[in-house]
């Protein structure tokens, strides 16, 4: 397993939660995160990676909508 980073989820039902993701060979996290809802995949939400201005290589995942 490679390096990991913790990233906050912003918006949606998972607002404020933190996920741990693996970094790729360029030290970047995945571009999207699919957060499973209480009903599993049927309630999944899509979060998209954004860099945080003025904080170097810090990121957040911002809510973009339902996956279904």
C-alpha positions in Angstrom: 0.0 0.0 0.0 1.3 3.5 -0.9 1.1 6.7 1.0 -2.3 7.8 2.2 -3.9 11.2 3.1 -7.0 12.1 5.0 -9.5 14.4 3.1 -12.6 16.1 4.4 -15.9 15.8 2.7 -17.8 19.1 2.2 -21.5 19.3 1.5 -24.0 16.5 1.1 -25.1 14.1 3.8 -21.5 13.2 4.7 -20.5 16.9 5.3 -17.7 17.0 7.9 -16.7 13.4 7.6 -13.0 12.5 6.8 -11.9 9.7 4.4 -8.5 8.2 4.0 -7.4 7.6 0.4 -4.3 6.3 -1.2 -2.1 8.6 -3.3 -1.1 7.7 -6.8 2.5 7.7 -8.2 2.3 11.5 -8.5 1.3 11.9 -4.8 -2.3 12.9 -5.8 -5.5 11.4 -4.4 -8.3 10.1 -6.6 -10.3 12.7 -8.5 -13.6 11.5 -7.1 -14.9 9.7 -4.0 -18.1 7.8 -4.0 -19.6 7.9 -0.5 -22.0 5.1 0.2 -25.3 6.1 1.9 -27.2 4.1 4.5 -28.9 2.1 1.7 -25.5 1.2 0.1 -24.7 2.0 -3.5 -28.4 3.1 -4.2 -27.8 6.0 -1.9 -24.2 6.9 -3.0 -23.1 10.5 -3.4 -20.3 11.7 -5.6 -17.6 14.0 -4.2 -15.0 15.7 -6.4 -11.5 16.6 -5.5 -10.6 20.3 -5.0 -7.4 21.9 -3.9 -7.6 24.3 -1.0 -6.2 27.7 -2.0 -3.2 28.9 0.0 -2.6 25.6 1.8 0.0 23.9 -0.4 -1.0 20.3 -1.3 -4.2 20.2 0.8 -7.4 18.9 -0.6 -11.1 18.6 0.0 -13.8 16.5 -1.6 -16.8 18.7 -2.5 -20.3 17.2 -2.9 -21.5 17.1 -6.5 -24.7 15.1 -6.3 -26.3 11.7 -6.2 -24.6 8.9 -8.0 -27.9 7.5 -9.3 
